Amino acid sequence: MYIISYAYYKMGNLQKAKQFANIAGSVDTKVVVELVFSSNCVLFGDIYSAMGKADSALMAYRLVSNNNKQHMAMAKIGISKLFQQQGHIDSALIYARNAFMYFMQNQAEVPSFGESSLFYQADISPLLAELYEKKHLSDSAYKYLKLSIVLKDSLYN
């Protein structure tokens, strides 16, 4: 159910994504699988964020277990984007940098989930660049923008 919900989320059908995430959450939490619960919380956060429900998104992101560092980092990306939308650039920067550092320092751990750490770094780099630009730190903005290009070239070429 999680995968179906995630697919609907990526296609922009937020109502269906939420519906299937609810089903996934009720089934998977009965089995008490912390990994699935954490990933479902991140998905709910992403869905609520896309729906413009910042408070619900923040609550979902904060439910992610501290025991699952990768999902915690993914939640921090979402929290960073929420803070950015609200104009809290310093807070957004802290969360984005924290998530970026996790994916940089745990490159061997992330592929065990079937994903690439470089994908997340490439995803977070433009966010960091934008946040640094808003802080008028052009050198840091340039650094992360350039890094984003290099990472995306290595991933997609």
C-alpha positions in Angstrom: 0.0 0.0 0.0 2.9 2.3 0.8 4.2 2.0 -2.8 0.8 2.7 -4.3 0.5 5.8 -2.0 3.9 7.0 -3.0 3.1 6.5 -6.7 0.0 8.6 -6.4 1.9 11.3 -4.5 4.5 11.5 -7.3 1.7 11.7 -9.9 0.2 14.6 -7.9 -3.0 12.8 -6.9 -2.8 13.8 -3.3 -6.2 12.6 -2.2 -5.5 9.0 -3.5 -2.0 9.2 -2.0 -3.5 10.1 1.4 -6.1 7.4 1.1 -3.6 4.6 0.4 -1.2 6.0 3.0 -4.0 5.7 5.6 -4.5 2.0 4.6 -0.7 1.3 4.7 -0.4 2.9 8.1 -3.2 0.9 9.6 -2.0 -2.4 8.2 1.7 -1.8 8.8 1.5 -0.4 12.3 -0.4 -3.5 13.4 2.7 -5.5 12.4 4.8 -3.0 14.4 7.4 -2.5 11.7 9.2 0.7 12.7 10.8 1.0 9.3 7.4 1.1 7.6 5.9 3.4 10.2 8.8 5.9 9.7 8.6 5.8 6.0 4.8 6.3 6.2 5.3 9.3 8.4 7.7 10.9 5.9 5.2 10.1 3.1 2.3 11.7 5.1 4.5 14.7 5.7 5.2 15.1 2.0 1.5 14.7 1.2 0.3 17.2 3.7 3.1 19.6 2.7 2.0 19.4 -1.0 -1.6 20.0 0.1 -0.5 23.2 1.9 -1.2 21.8 5.4 2.0 22.8 7.1 0.9 22.0 10.6 -0.1 18.4 9.7 3.0 17.9 7.7 5.2 19.0 10.5 3.4 16.7 12.9 3.9 13.8 10.6 7.6 14.5 10.1 8.1 14.7 13.8 6.6 11.3 14.3 9.5 9.7 12.5 11.5 7.5 14.8 14.9 8.6 15.9 16.0 5.0 15.5 15.7 5.2 11.7 18.4 7.8 10.8 17.6 7.7 7.0 14.0 8.4 7.4 14.8 11.1 10.0 17.1 12.8 7.5 14.3 12.5 4.9 11.9 14.1 7.4 14.4 16.9 8.0 14.4 17.7 4.2 10.6 18.1 4.4 10.8 20.2 7.6 13.4 22.4 5.9 11.1 23.0 2.9 8.3 23.9 5.3 10.4 26.4 7.1 11.6 27.8 3.8 8.0 28.4 2.7 7.3 30.1 6.1 10.3 32.4 5.6 12.3 30.9 8.5 15.5 30.6 6.5 17.9 30.0 9.4 15.8 27.1 10.6 15.4 25.7 7.1 19.2 25.9 6.6 19.8 24.0 9.8 17.5 21.1 8.9 18.7 21.0 5.3 22.4 20.9 6.3 21.7 18.3 8.9 20.0 16.0 6.3 22.7 16.7 3.8 25.5 15.7 6.3 23.7 12.5 7.1 23.6 11.5 3.4 27.3 12.5 2.9 28.5 10.7 6.0 26.5 7.5 5.5 27.0 6.7 1.9 27.6 3.0 2.6 24.5 2.7 4.8 21.9 4.3 2.5 22.3 1.8 -0.4 21.2 -1.0 2.0 17.7 0.5 1.6 18.0 0.2 -2.2 18.7 3.9 -2.8 21.7 6.0 -3.5 23.0 8.5 -1.1 24.1 10.6 -4.1 20.4 10.9 -5.1 19.6 12.6 -1.8 22.6 14.8 -1.9 21.7 15.9 -5.4 18.1 16.6 -4.2 19.2 18.6 -1.2 22.0 20.7 -2.9 19.7 23.0 -4.8 17.6 23.6 -1.7 20.8 24.5 0.2 21.9 26.8 -2.7 18.6 28.6 -2.6 18.7 29.0 1.2 22.2 30.4 1.1 21.2 32.7 -1.7 18.4 34.1 0.5 21.0 34.7 3.2 23.1 36.6 0.7 25.9 34.0 1.0 26.7 33.7 -2.7 29.8 31.7 -2.3 28.0 28.9 -0.4 25.1 29.1 -2.8 27.4 28.6 -5.7 29.2 25.7 -4.0 25.9 23.8 -3.6 24.6 24.6 -7.0 27.8 23.4 -8.6 27.7 20.3 -6.4 24.1 19.6 -7.5 25.2 19.7 -11.2 28.2 17.4 -10.6 26.0 14.9 -8.6 23.2 14.9 -11.2 25.7 14.4 -14.0 27.2 11.4 -12.2 23.7 9.9 -11.5 22.1 10.4 -14.8 25.0 10.1 -17.3 
